[in-house]
Amino acid sequence: MQEITLVTGNRAKIINTTNKLKPFGIKVNNIKLDTIEIQADTAEEVAAYSAKYASEVLKTTVLKIDSGLYVNALNGFPGPYTHYCDDTITEDGLLKLMEGIKDRSAEFREALAYCKYGEEPVVFSSITKGKIALKKSGTHGYSWDFVFIPEGKRVPLAHFEDQERFNLWDDSAYTKLGEYLSKNNK
């Protein structure tokens, strides 16, 4: 069985990545390592830089995931600064910024950066489209789950238990990564 080292301390990322890559015969190991997160315009750039950094430090092949919430009416903000906004203005601040705004369309972009030691990262992306709720609601998940309504649903992600919530995300990046690893690492 092929193995990959996911660099994160995020329990949800570990569970989700393990479940998504298992059908491809890929075992996900995990290590928590503080990585440098550059100031960049996209989650893809942040994930790629962090993956390269982690691979060099650990001297092994790694997977690093970065994601961001991009709100159209706010010109893509918070985008790659989503984690920072989560720690500072939180979803309450985002709702305040959105007061009086009719266009509530938004998307979560997830970037998976796979990096072999000594090589450049390969990045796979997926986008979950949706909108920002008028107010927080729900009891499951954390952070943006209380305000992000995925396309085709009428309530925020926080209304769905973990497994159902995981299934509402676009997981095409995991499929692309799994196919890439199956093809290129035999």
MDAnalysis code that builds the backbone (N, CA, C; Angstrom):
import MDAnalysis as mda
import numpy as np

u = mda.Universe.empty(558, n_residues=186, atom_resindex=np.repeat(np.arange(186), 3), trajectory=True)
u.add_TopologyAttr("name", ["N", "CA", "C"] * 186)
u.add_TopologyAttr("resid", np.arange(1, 187))
u.add_TopologyAttr("resname", ["MET", "GLN", "GLU", "ILE", "THR", "LEU", "VAL", "THR", "GLY", "ASN", "ARG", "ALA", "LYS", "ILE", "ILE", "ASN", "THR", "THR", "ASN", "LYS", "LEU", "LYS", "PRO", "PHE", "GLY", "ILE", "LYS", "VAL", "ASN", "ASN", "ILE", "LYS", "LEU", "ASP", "THR", "ILE", "GLU", "ILE", "GLN", "ALA", "ASP", "THR", "ALA", "GLU", "GLU", "VAL", "ALA", "ALA", "TYR", "SER", "ALA", "LYS", "TYR", "ALA", "SER", "GLU", "VAL", "LEU", "LYS", "THR", "THR", "VAL", "LEU", "LYS", "ILE", "ASP", "SER", "GLY", "LEU", "TYR", "VAL", "ASN", "ALA", "LEU", "ASN", "GLY", "PHE", "PRO", "GLY", "PRO", "TYR", "THR", "HIS", "TYR", "CYS", "ASP", "ASP", "THR", "ILE", "THR", "GLU", "ASP", "GLY", "LEU", "LEU", "LYS", "LEU", "MET", "GLU", "GLY", "ILE", "LYS", "ASP", "ARG", "SER", "ALA", "GLU", "PHE", "ARG", "GLU", "ALA", "LEU", "ALA", "TYR", "CYS", "LYS", "TYR", "GLY", "GLU", "GLU", "PRO", "VAL", "VAL", "PHE", "SER", "SER", "ILE", "THR", "LYS", "GLY", "LYS", "ILE", "ALA", "LEU", "LYS", "LYS", "SER", "GLY", "THR", "HIS", "GLY", "TYR", "SER", "TRP", "ASP", "PHE", "VAL", "PHE", "ILE", "PRO", "GLU", "GLY", "LYS", "ARG", "VAL", "PRO", "LEU", "ALA", "HIS", "PHE", "GLU", "ASP", "GLN", "GLU", "ARG", "PHE", "ASN", "LEU", "TRP", "ASP", "ASP", "SER", "ALA", "TYR", "THR", "LYS", "LEU", "GLY", "GLU", "TYR", "LEU", "SER", "LYS", "ASN", "ASN", "LYS"])
u.atoms.positions = np.array([
    [0.846, -1.183, 0.000],
    [0.000, 0.000, 0.000],
    [0.889, 1.242, 0.000],
    [0.562, 2.179, -0.846],
    [1.295, 3.434, -0.930],
    [0.970, 4.280, 0.295],
    [1.956, 5.037, 0.781],
    [1.751, 5.895, 1.949],
    [2.091, 7.333, 1.604],
    [1.409, 8.243, 2.298],
    [1.666, 9.664, 2.118],
    [1.604, 10.320, 3.492],
    [2.437, 11.326, 3.713],
    [2.463, 12.036, 4.986],
    [1.728, 13.362, 4.850],
    [0.616, 13.465, 5.548],
    [-0.170, 14.694, 5.570],
    [0.349, 15.573, 6.696],
    [0.726, 16.790, 6.360],
    [1.261, 17.721, 7.347],
    [0.135, 18.636, 7.810],
    [-0.408, 18.329, 8.992],
    [-1.487, 19.128, 9.575],
    [-1.739, 18.692, 11.008],
    [-2.348, 19.566, 11.764],
    [-2.824, 19.218, 13.099],
    [-4.342, 19.239, 13.135],
    [-4.947, 19.432, 11.969],
    [-6.401, 19.570, 11.861],
    [-7.062, 18.190, 11.742],
    [-7.808, 17.799, 12.776],
    [-8.444, 16.486, 12.836],
    [-9.366, 16.246, 11.647],
    [-10.140, 17.248, 11.255],
    [-11.074, 17.085, 10.136],
    [-10.328, 16.813, 8.832],
    [-9.201, 17.492, 8.622],
    [-8.405, 17.265, 7.409],
    [-7.840, 15.841, 7.394],
    [-7.413, 15.362, 8.552],
    [-6.855, 14.003, 8.645],
    [-7.921, 12.970, 8.301],
    [-9.090, 13.088, 8.921],
    [-10.185, 12.133, 8.683],
    [-10.624, 12.182, 7.227],
    [-10.855, 13.377, 6.721],
    [-11.337, 13.539, 5.359],
    [-10.326, 13.008, 4.338],
    [-9.063, 13.366, 4.504],
    [-8.038, 12.925, 3.557],
    [-7.883, 11.405, 3.593],
    [-7.908, 10.836, 4.782],
    [-7.823, 9.378, 4.923],
    [-8.966, 8.699, 4.181],
    [-10.188, 9.189, 4.393],
    [-11.369, 8.602, 3.735],
    [-11.334, 8.778, 2.222],
    [-10.868, 9.915, 1.752],
    [-10.882, 10.206, 0.309],
    [-9.791, 9.448, -0.450],
    [-8.658, 9.177, 0.194],
    [-7.558, 8.514, -0.511],
    [-7.533, 6.996, -0.320],
    [-8.272, 6.500, 0.650],
    [-8.321, 5.054, 0.903],
    [-8.751, 4.249, -0.327],
    [-9.775, 4.691, -1.086],
    [-10.172, 3.930, -2.277],
    [-9.057, 3.789, -3.327],
    [-8.054, 4.648, -3.251],
    [-6.935, 4.583, -4.195],
    [-5.794, 3.726, -3.647],
    [-6.018, 3.107, -2.478],
    [-4.988, 2.277, -1.870],
    [-3.866, 3.092, -1.250],
    [-4.195, 4.296, -0.794],
    [-3.190, 5.180, -0.213],
    [-3.445, 5.320, 1.283],
    [-2.434, 4.986, 2.078],
    [-2.507, 5.122, 3.532],
    [-2.004, 6.516, 3.894],
    [-2.756, 7.211, 4.714],
    [-2.389, 8.568, 5.121],
    [-1.782, 8.540, 6.518],
    [-0.510, 8.930, 6.589],
    [0.144, 9.142, 7.878],
    [0.035, 10.628, 8.177],
    [0.275, 10.989, 9.417],
    [0.110, 12.384, 9.789],
    [1.263, 12.840, 10.666],
    [1.663, 14.078, 10.430],
    [2.625, 14.732, 11.316],
    [2.209, 16.192, 11.441],
    [2.302, 16.702, 12.657],
    [2.005, 18.121, 12.878],
    [3.333, 18.868, 12.834],
    [3.413, 19.834, 11.977],
    [4.620, 20.632, 11.813],
    [4.194, 22.051, 11.478],
    [4.708, 22.994, 12.217],
    [4.424, 24.388, 11.874],
    [5.184, 24.729, 10.598],
    [4.444, 25.171, 9.600],
    [5.063, 25.536, 8.330],
    [4.897, 27.027, 8.096],
    [5.705, 27.543, 7.236],
    [5.619, 28.949, 6.867],
    [4.441, 29.114, 5.909],
    [3.555, 30.033, 6.237],
    [2.450, 30.337, 5.331],
    [2.701, 31.721, 4.746],
    [3.053, 31.721, 3.484],
    [3.381, 32.979, 2.818],
    [2.130, 33.831, 2.609],
    [2.342, 35.100, 2.424],
    [1.258, 36.003, 2.041],
    [1.139, 35.908, 0.530],
    [0.043, 35.342, 0.060],
    [-0.130, 35.126, -1.380],
    [-1.585, 35.368, -1.735],
    [-1.879, 35.368, -3.021],
    [-3.236, 35.648, -3.485],
    [-4.133, 34.422, -3.551],
    [-3.536, 33.215, -3.526],
    [-4.352, 32.015, -3.669],
    [-3.965, 30.933, -2.667],
    [-4.931, 30.071, -2.381],
    [-4.683, 28.915, -1.519],
    [-3.665, 27.985, -2.178],
    [-3.658, 27.924, -3.496],
    [-2.727, 27.068, -4.221],
    [-1.273, 27.486, -3.965],
    [-1.017, 28.791, -4.004],
    [0.341, 29.287, -3.760],
    [0.782, 28.991, -2.330],
    [-0.121, 29.195, -1.388],
    [0.192, 28.954, 0.024],
    [0.484, 27.471, 0.253],
    [-0.379, 26.591, -0.274],
    [-0.197, 25.145, -0.095],
    [1.103, 24.673, -0.725],
    [1.411, 25.147, -1.930],
    [2.628, 24.733, -2.625],
    [3.879, 25.134, -1.839],
    [3.904, 26.364, -1.375],
    [5.069, 26.836, -0.625],
    [5.233, 26.036, 0.674],
    [4.136, 25.832, 1.385],
    [4.185, 25.089, 2.646],
    [4.597, 23.640, 2.435],
    [4.115, 23.020, 1.347],
    [4.474, 21.631, 1.047],
    [5.971, 21.518, 0.758],
    [6.490, 22.431, -0.035],
    [7.922, 22.419, -0.368],
    [8.752, 22.591, 0.909],
    [8.352, 23.517, 1.745],
    [9.035, 23.763, 3.019],
    [9.019, 22.504, 3.896],
    [7.837, 21.899, 4.083],
    [7.701, 20.711, 4.922],
    [8.505, 19.541, 4.370],
    [8.489, 19.371, 3.063],
    [9.240, 18.294, 2.434],
    [10.736, 18.450, 2.674],
    [11.224, 19.671, 2.599],
    [12.648, 19.938, 2.833],
    [13.012, 19.705, 4.298],
    [12.173, 20.151, 5.209],
    [12.440, 19.976, 6.641],
    [12.390, 18.503, 7.037],
    [11.363, 17.790, 6.562],
    [11.168, 16.385, 6.934],
    [11.965, 15.410, 6.062],
    [12.467, 15.912, 4.935],
    [13.218, 15.093, 3.975],
    [12.408, 13.881, 3.516],
    [11.155, 14.147, 3.190],
    [10.257, 13.094, 2.717],
    [9.168, 13.700, 1.837],
    [8.387, 12.840, 1.231],
    [7.251, 13.262, 0.418],
    [6.101, 13.636, 1.341],
    [5.456, 14.774, 1.069],
    [4.375, 15.247, 1.937],
    [3.169, 15.720, 1.124],
    [2.075, 15.859, 1.841],
    [0.865, 16.481, 1.324],
    [0.504, 17.603, 2.279],
    [0.275, 18.788, 1.734],
    [-0.141, 19.938, 2.533],
    [-1.422, 20.482, 1.921],
    [-2.390, 20.785, 2.769],
    [-3.687, 21.282, 2.307],
    [-3.890, 22.703, 2.800],
    [-4.346, 23.557, 1.914],
    [-4.741, 24.903, 2.306],
    [-6.095, 25.172, 1.675],
    [-6.893, 25.922, 2.373],
    [-8.216, 26.246, 1.831],
    [-8.548, 27.687, 2.173],
    [-9.514, 28.202, 1.463],
    [-9.916, 29.565, 1.720],
    [-11.345, 29.804, 1.287],
    [-11.987, 30.708, 1.982],
    [-13.341, 31.136, 1.655],
    [-13.226, 32.416, 0.835],
    [-13.770, 32.397, -0.370],
    [-13.698, 33.533, -1.290],
    [-15.107, 34.087, -1.488],
    [-15.344, 35.291, -0.993],
    [-16.660, 35.920, -1.082],
    [-16.651, 36.904, -2.248],
    [-17.516, 36.676, -3.221],
    [-17.515, 37.482, -4.446],
    [-17.712, 38.969, -4.185],
    [-18.672, 39.334, -3.347],
    [-18.962, 40.751, -3.094],
    [-17.811, 41.460, -2.375],
    [-16.916, 40.682, -1.786],
    [-15.768, 41.258, -1.079],
    [-14.480, 41.064, -1.890],
    [-14.650, 40.932, -3.212],
    [-13.507, 40.755, -4.114],
    [-12.619, 39.568, -3.731],
    [-13.263, 38.495, -3.274],
    [-12.528, 37.287, -2.934],
    [-12.028, 37.219, -1.503],
    [-12.226, 38.262, -0.740],
    [-11.828, 38.258, 0.670],
    [-12.731, 37.290, 1.432],
    [-12.256, 36.548, 2.407],
    [-10.902, 36.561, 2.942],
    [-9.881, 35.735, 2.165],
    [-10.325, 34.853, 1.262],
    [-9.407, 34.112, 0.403],
    [-8.292, 33.433, 1.173],
    [-7.019, 33.694, 0.790],
    [-5.902, 33.029, 1.459],
    [-5.700, 33.500, 2.904],
    [-6.458, 34.498, 3.322],
    [-6.358, 35.008, 4.698],
    [-7.488, 34.455, 5.578],
    [-8.130, 33.399, 5.126],
    [-9.269, 32.825, 5.838],
    [-8.900, 32.402, 7.253],
    [-7.777, 31.730, 7.413],
    [-7.369, 31.270, 8.746],
    [-7.130, 32.464, 9.668],
    [-6.465, 33.492, 9.146],
    [-6.219, 34.702, 9.931],
    [-7.551, 35.356, 10.334],
    [-8.480, 35.438, 9.400],
    [-9.787, 36.036, 9.697],
    [-10.566, 35.197, 10.707],
    [-10.393, 33.889, 10.636],
    [-11.034, 33.006, 11.602],
    [-10.536, 33.322, 13.010],
    [-9.250, 33.641, 13.121],
    [-8.663, 33.960, 14.424],
    [-8.947, 35.383, 14.888],
    [-9.334, 36.259, 13.976],
    [-9.500, 37.671, 14.343],
    [-10.959, 38.127, 14.265],
    [-11.496, 38.294, 13.072],
    [-12.860, 38.824, 12.962],
    [-13.915, 37.731, 13.076],
    [-13.548, 36.492, 12.887],
    [-14.428, 35.321, 12.938],
    [-15.596, 35.452, 11.954],
    [-16.477, 34.480, 12.005],
    [-17.640, 34.518, 11.113],
    [-18.564, 35.684, 11.453],
    [-18.536, 36.148, 12.719],
    [-19.340, 37.313, 13.101],
    [-18.885, 38.563, 12.350],
    [-17.586, 38.722, 12.232],
    [-17.046, 39.863, 11.494],
    [-17.379, 39.790, 10.023],
    [-17.333, 38.584, 9.467],
    [-17.696, 38.425, 8.057],
    [-19.160, 38.812, 7.853],
    [-20.030, 38.365, 8.740],
    [-21.452, 38.722, 8.618],
    [-21.634, 40.230, 8.722],
    [-20.859, 40.881, 9.571],
    [-20.937, 42.338, 9.695],
    [-20.507, 43.008, 8.380],
    [-19.427, 42.493, 7.785],
    [-18.970, 43.030, 6.494],
    [-20.016, 42.843, 5.398],
    [-20.832, 41.800, 5.528],
    [-21.820, 41.452, 4.510],
    [-23.172, 42.135, 4.717],
    [-23.328, 42.888, 5.809],
    [-24.608, 43.553, 6.066],
    [-25.001, 44.432, 4.883],
    [-26.240, 44.256, 4.427],
    [-26.772, 45.060, 3.337],
    [-26.322, 44.627, 1.947],
    [-25.522, 43.595, 1.848],
    [-25.036, 43.129, 0.550],
    [-25.947, 42.026, 0.032],
    [-26.463, 42.227, -1.175],
    [-27.379, 41.249, -1.768],
    [-26.651, 40.042, -2.361],
    [-25.547, 40.283, -3.052],
    [-24.787, 39.184, -3.639],
    [-24.001, 38.479, -2.538],
    [-24.492, 37.328, -2.122],
    [-23.874, 36.585, -1.032],
    [-23.125, 35.360, -1.540],
    [-22.919, 35.295, -2.865],
    [-22.236, 34.136, -3.448],
    [-20.798, 34.053, -2.937],
    [-20.378, 32.816, -2.733],
    [-19.040, 32.568, -2.205],
    [-18.618, 31.167, -2.625],
    [-17.344, 30.874, -2.413],
    [-16.869, 29.521, -2.680],
    [-15.704, 29.208, -1.767],
    [-15.610, 27.948, -1.417],
    [-14.454, 27.444, -0.697],
    [-13.543, 26.811, -1.723],
    [-12.299, 27.224, -1.721],
    [-11.304, 26.626, -2.599],
    [-10.351, 25.822, -1.721],
    [-10.124, 24.602, -2.140],
    [-9.214, 23.734, -1.405],
    [-8.078, 23.337, -2.328],
    [-6.852, 23.485, -1.847],
    [-5.667, 23.157, -2.628],
    [-4.867, 22.081, -1.904],
    [-4.595, 20.990, -2.607],
    [-3.783, 19.901, -2.088],
    [-2.446, 19.951, -2.804],
    [-1.386, 20.196, -2.054],
    [-0.050, 20.277, -2.644],
    [0.740, 19.036, -2.253],
    [1.084, 18.245, -3.260],
    [1.859, 17.021, -3.094],
    [3.295, 17.328, -3.486],
    [4.237, 17.037, -2.586],
    [5.627, 17.383, -2.877],
    [6.560, 16.243, -2.502],
    [7.233, 15.701, -3.523],
    [8.284, 14.716, -3.291],
    [9.524, 15.474, -2.832],
    [10.254, 14.855, -1.925],
    [11.479, 15.476, -1.423],
    [12.421, 15.785, -2.590],
    [12.883, 17.031, -2.635],
    [13.819, 17.452, -3.671],
    [13.180, 17.864, -4.977],
    [11.849, 17.837, -5.045],
    [11.153, 18.209, -6.272],
    [10.193, 19.373, -6.006],
    [9.586, 19.862, -7.075],
    [8.603, 20.933, -6.962],
    [7.224, 20.329, -6.671],
    [6.382, 21.038, -5.936],
    [5.047, 20.522, -5.615],
    [4.133, 20.459, -6.841],
    [3.195, 19.537, -6.774],
    [2.122, 19.428, -7.754],
    [0.848, 19.735, -6.985],
    [0.031, 20.654, -7.508],
    [-1.146, 21.118, -6.775],
    [-2.432, 20.692, -7.479],
    [-3.382, 20.214, -6.681],
    [-4.696, 19.805, -7.162],
    [-5.730, 20.640, -6.412],
    [-6.701, 21.182, -7.150],
    [-7.670, 22.095, -6.528],
    [-9.104, 21.647, -6.727],
    [-9.938, 22.062, -5.798],
    [-11.381, 21.855, -5.937],
    [-12.097, 23.086, -5.385],
    [-13.310, 23.276, -5.865],
    [-14.104, 24.440, -5.465],
    [-15.499, 23.986, -5.064],
    [-15.922, 24.398, -3.871],
    [-17.280, 24.150, -3.408],
    [-18.014, 25.484, -3.453],
    [-18.990, 25.584, -4.331],
    [-19.737, 26.834, -4.495],
    [-20.867, 26.907, -3.468],
    [-21.235, 28.133, -3.124],
    [-22.311, 28.329, -2.165],
    [-22.576, 29.797, -1.954],
    [-23.044, 30.109, -0.756],
    [-23.319, 31.505, -0.410],
    [-23.194, 31.689, 1.091],
    [-23.143, 32.944, 1.502],
    [-23.034, 33.292, 2.910],
    [-24.439, 33.529, 3.469],
    [-24.722, 32.875, 4.584],
    [-26.021, 33.017, 5.243],
    [-26.183, 34.432, 5.806],
    [-27.411, 34.778, 6.133],
    [-27.682, 36.076, 6.751],
    [-27.311, 36.085, 8.229],
    [-27.324, 34.882, 8.848],
    [-26.952, 34.773, 10.264],
    [-26.377, 33.388, 10.519],
    [-25.671, 33.267, 11.621],
    [-25.084, 31.986, 12.006],
    [-26.183, 31.030, 12.442],
    [-25.980, 29.737, 12.104],
    [-26.901, 28.720, 12.610],
    [-26.266, 27.339, 12.473],
    [-26.809, 26.385, 13.244],
    [-26.321, 25.016, 13.228],
    [-25.510, 24.704, 14.468],
    [-25.230, 23.429, 14.671],
    [-24.516, 23.002, 15.878],
    [-23.299, 22.120, 15.591],
    [-23.040, 21.785, 14.355],
    [-21.927, 20.899, 14.017],
    [-20.801, 21.679, 13.352],
    [-19.613, 21.098, 13.378],
    [-18.491, 21.734, 12.709],
    [-17.936, 22.892, 13.510],
    [-17.332, 23.823, 12.803],
    [-16.707, 24.965, 13.460],
    [-16.571, 26.104, 12.451],
    [-16.337, 27.268, 12.960],
    [-15.970, 28.418, 12.156],
    [-16.962, 28.738, 11.034],
    [-16.484, 28.694, 9.796],
    [-17.265, 29.108, 8.630],
    [-18.428, 28.164, 8.353],
    [-18.414, 26.962, 8.975],
    [-19.529, 26.019, 8.805],
    [-20.848, 26.648, 9.241],
    [-20.797, 27.613, 10.141],
    [-22.009, 28.243, 10.674],
    [-22.609, 29.290, 9.739],
    [-21.849, 29.676, 8.700],
    [-22.350, 30.715, 7.784],
    [-22.300, 30.339, 6.309],
    [-21.599, 29.256, 5.958],
    [-21.470, 28.886, 4.547],
    [-22.550, 27.871, 4.167],
    [-23.379, 28.252, 3.189],
    [-24.441, 27.386, 2.679],
    [-23.980, 26.829, 1.334],
    [-23.740, 25.500, 1.265],
    [-23.292, 24.936, -0.017],
    [-24.402, 24.967, -1.059],
    [-24.003, 25.087, -2.312],
    [-24.947, 25.105, -3.429],
    [-25.877, 23.892, -3.333],
    [-27.173, 24.147, -3.521],
    [-28.161, 23.073, -3.471],
    [-28.753, 22.855, -2.094],
    [-28.238, 23.549, -1.079],
    [-28.763, 23.428, 0.293],
    [-29.354, 24.765, 0.709],
    [-30.188, 24.720, 1.756],
    [-30.830, 25.953, 2.225],
    [-30.322, 26.413, 3.579],
    [-29.469, 25.600, 4.194],
    [-28.931, 25.927, 5.520],
    [-27.414, 25.759, 5.517],
    [-26.737, 26.419, 6.459],
    [-25.279, 26.306, 6.537],
    [-24.805, 24.884, 6.846],
    [-23.540, 24.653, 6.559],
    [-22.909, 23.348, 6.781],
    [-23.049, 22.855, 8.217],
    [-23.122, 23.762, 9.165],
    [-23.198, 23.393, 10.582],
    [-24.481, 22.640, 10.930],
    [-25.401, 22.527, 9.992],
    [-26.628, 21.755, 10.216],
    [-26.433, 20.272, 9.902],
    [-25.259, 19.898, 9.427],
    [-25.007, 18.525, 9.004],
    [-23.900, 17.896, 9.848],
    [-24.088, 16.629, 10.223],
    [-23.067, 15.908, 10.987],
    [-21.823, 15.729, 10.118],
    [-20.705, 15.377, 10.770],
    [-19.413, 15.318, 10.089],
    [-19.443, 14.621, 8.734],
    [-19.864, 13.359, 8.685],
    [-19.766, 12.609, 7.432],
    [-20.620, 13.230, 6.327],
    [-21.822, 13.658, 6.692],
    [-22.685, 14.297, 5.692],
    [-22.074, 15.626, 5.239],
    [-21.500, 16.363, 6.184],
    [-20.861, 17.640, 5.856],
    [-19.670, 17.413, 4.922],
    [-18.853, 16.400, 5.219],
    [-17.707, 16.089, 4.350],
    [-18.169, 15.784, 2.931],
    [-19.315, 15.119, 2.810],
    [-19.821, 14.738, 1.490],
    [-20.385, 15.917, 0.698],
    [-20.586, 17.048, 1.340],
    [-21.105, 18.230, 0.646],
    [-19.992, 19.036, -0.040],
    [-18.745, 18.735, 0.309],
    [-17.610, 19.439, -0.283],
    [-17.270, 18.847, -1.636],
    [-16.824, 19.677, -2.549],
    [-16.278, 19.189, -3.815],
    [-14.969, 18.480, -3.474],
    [-14.898, 17.203, -3.785],
    [-13.696, 16.437, -3.457],
    [-12.882, 16.080, -4.695],
    [-13.084, 16.804, -5.781],
    [-12.388, 16.473, -7.026],
    [-10.867, 16.573, -6.893],
    [-10.356, 17.418, -6.004],
    [-8.907, 17.517, -5.819],
    [-8.346, 16.198, -5.287],
    [-9.097, 15.533, -4.409],
    [-8.653, 14.248, -3.862],
    [-8.655, 13.173, -4.949],
    [-9.673, 13.212, -5.804],
    [-9.737, 12.252, -6.911],
    [-8.564, 12.471, -7.858],
    [-8.291, 13.733, -8.187],
    [-7.161, 14.047, -9.072],
    [-5.840, 13.596, -8.453],
    [-5.670, 13.843, -7.149],
    [-4.453, 13.425, -6.464],
    [-4.339, 11.903, -6.448],
    [-5.428, 11.220, -6.092],
    [-5.417, 9.759, -6.055],
    [-5.070, 9.155, -7.405],
    [-5.653, 9.699, -8.471],
    [-5.355, 9.218, -9.822],
    [-3.901, 9.502, -10.203],
    [-3.422, 10.670, -9.838],
    [-2.034, 11.052, -10.119],
    [-1.071, 10.099, -9.427],
    [-1.308, 9.822, -8.154],
    [-0.427, 8.940, -7.396],
    [-0.494, 7.507, -7.919],
    [-1.690, 7.059, -8.285],
    [-1.833, 5.703, -8.838],
    [-1.052, 5.558, -10.136],
    [-1.056, 6.600, -10.948],
    [-0.406, 6.566, -12.264],
    [1.105, 6.767, -12.170],
    [1.544, 7.672, -11.287],
    [2.945, 8.093, -11.284],
    [3.838, 7.439, -10.241],
    [3.288, 6.647, -9.359],
    [4.118, 6.088, -8.285],
    [4.027, 4.575, -8.210],
    [4.098, 3.941, -9.337],
    [4.034, 2.469, -9.353],
    [5.406, 1.894, -9.238],
])
